[in-house]
Amino acid sequence: MIELSRKAFQMSLEMDGGTTSWSVFTIVALFVCASSYLRGWHRLNQSRRSEASAWRASAFLSGELLVAAAAASPLARLDHRWLTAHMVQHLVLMTLAGPLIVLGEPALMFLNSLPERCDTAALGPLLRYAPIHGIGRILANPAFCWLAGTVCVIVWHVPRACDLCLQSRVSHDFEQASFFVAGLLFWWPVVQPWPSIAMWHQWSIPLYLFLATISCSRHFSLFAVTLSIRLRI
């Protein structure tokens, strides 16, 4: 484990109070999402059991538990003190929690969790509305999703951005949220949950993952060398 500088450690102590508040907010948000998801899963399981299998619910809840462990548990405070914990937190949010939650078909479950008085049929015309449809196509485009994940990793591991996260609680919380959202976007074209439509051929998925691996590996190597030099100085 590589210990962060003494200055960063002192900053982390000053941020502990804010981190606790963020943790409470995160836990409450995760609980609300889990309750809504299970409500939708239960309803769908009664009508279309094949689309609401137990493993999907297990995947979604496991993803939420990983988010809680990485961002809202006592272990999350270690990321201010140890570089290894900081990097593991990012990996958990993006490469474990993200795909597990997407595998749970969250959009389908949340839609079925809406009260019966809600007219879900009205969502069709709304989603087909040109501006909303256009934004949806951009967000679901594999090129955009790949860039979102890759750019997020690269930007937040620029040394100046890392320093900013250690100095500002708001920046740190935004960093965590961006890794999680980028993870959801990155894995969306790979899992293709409802209501996504395949835009690329299936053979492109291994290439999609391979290029992301190369890009991130090169960046992490450069980041480790740069940080080692700075810590020695």
N, C-alpha and C positions, 0 to 999 in steps of 0.2 A: 504494500500500500504506500502511496506517495502522500505525504502530509502536505496540506496547503500551507501557505505562508502564515506567519504569526499575525500579520495585519488582517488577512482574510478571516482568521479564527476569531479575532476580536470583533470584527464586523458581524460574524455569525451569531455571537452571543447577544448583540444588540437586536438582532432580527428575530430571536426566539419568541418574543411575545406576539409579534405579527404572524409568525408561522403557526402559532397555536390557534389564532383566530381563523386563519385560512384553513386549517385542518378541520375545525368544527364545521365551517361552511361546506367543505368538500364532503365530509361524512354525511351531512344532512342531504346534500344534493344527490349523493350516491344512493342513499336510502330511498329517497323519493323516486328516483329512476328505477331502482330495483322493484319497488312496490308496483309502479305502473307497468313495468315489463311483465311481472308475474301475473298481474291481472289480465293483461292481453294474452299471455301464453295460456292461462287457464281457459279463457273463453275459446281460443282457437283450438285448444286440445279437445274440447268437447264437440266441435263441429268438423274440424279437419285435422285429425290426429297426426297425419303424415307430415304436416307442415309445422307442427308444434312438438317435435320430439324432445325427449328429456335431455339429450345431449346438447341441444341448442341452448336450453335454459342454463345448463351447467356451464357451458362455455361463456355465456354472457355474465353470469354471476361470478365466475372465476376471474374474468377480466376486470370486473368492478372491485373484487378483493385485491387484485394486483395494483389497481389505481390507488386504493386506500392505503395499501402497504407502502407504495412508493411516494405518495404525496401527502398522506394525512396521518401516518403512524409515527410513533417515537423514532423509528428507524429512519424516517425521512429527514430528521435533523442532522443525521450524519453527513449528508451531502454538503453541508457548510464546512465540514472539518476534514473530510477525506476525499481525494480526487476519485478513488476507486468507487466509493459509494455514490458520488455524483454521476459517474459514467453509468453505473449499474441502474440508477434511477431512470436515466434517459432510455436505456435499452428496455427496461421493463415497460415503460409507458408506450414506447413506439413499437417494439417488436413482439411483445407478449400480450399486453392488455389490449392494444389496438385490434389485432386480428381475432382475438377471442370474442371481443364484443361484436365485431362485424359478423362473425360466424353465428352469433345468436339471433340473426335477423331482427335487429332492433326496430327498424322502421315498421315492419309488419306487426310486431307485437305491440308497439306503442299505438298504432292505428286501431288495433282491436281493443285497446284498453280504454278508448274514448267512451263516454257515457252513451247509452242507447239513443238518447234524444238528439245526439249530434248527427247531422246528415252528412255521412262520409261520402255520399255520392257527389256532393257539391265540390269535393276536393279535386275531382277529375278535371272539370273546366278550369279550375284555378291553376292546377299544375300544367295545363296545356296553354295557359296564357303566355304569350310570346316572350316577354322579359323573364318571367320565372322559368319557363322552359329552357331559355337560352342559358341562364345561370346554372340550371341543373345539368345541362350538357357539358358546360365548362368544368364544373366541379367533379363530374363523373368521368371526364376524359382521362385516359391512362397517362398521357403526357403531362397533364397538369398535376395529377396525383403523384407521379414520380418526382416531378420538380418540387412539389410541396414537401415531400419527405426528405429529399436530398438537400434542398436549400435550407431547410430548418436545421438539419444536422450541421451543415457547414457554417451557417451564420452564427449559431449559438456557441460554436467552439472556436470562433475567432477570439484571441486572447482579450481584446478590449471588451467584447461582449460578455465574456466570462467574468471579468472584473466588475462590470456593471451589475451583473446578477448578484455578486457578493456584496455590493454596496447598497443595493436597493431591493427592498422586499417586494415592491410592485413588479420590478423587472424580473425577479426570481419567480414569482407566481405566474407571470405572463409566460416565462420560458417553459415552465412545467405544462401549462395549458396548451401552448403551441406544439410541444412534443406530442402530447396526447392527440390533439386534433390532426396533426400531420400524420400520426400513425394510423388513425381511422381513414384518412384520405388515401394514404399509400396502399393500404391493404384492400380498399374497396374494389378496385378492378381485379384483384387476384381472387377474392372470395365471390364477388358479384352477387351480393344479397338483393332481395327485393327492395326497390323496384328497378334495379339497375338493368341496363341492356348492354350486352357485349358489343364493344366498339372495335376491338381488335381480335385477331384469331387466337385460339388457345395456345398455339405454338409460341406466341410472343411473350407469354407470361414468364417462362424460364429466363428469357433474355432480359425482360423487365427487372427481375430480381437480381440477375447476375450483374447488370450494369449498376444497380444501386449498391451492390456489395463492393464492387471495384471503387466506385466513387467515394464511398464512406471509408473504406480501408485506407485509401491514399490520404484522405483528410485526417483521419485519426493518427496516422503515422507522423504527418507533419505537425499536428497539434501536440503530440507527445514530445517530439524533439524541441519544439519552440518553448513549451512549458518547462521542460527540464533546464533549458538554458536560462530562462527567466528566474527560476527558483534558485539556481546557483549564483546568479548575479545578486 
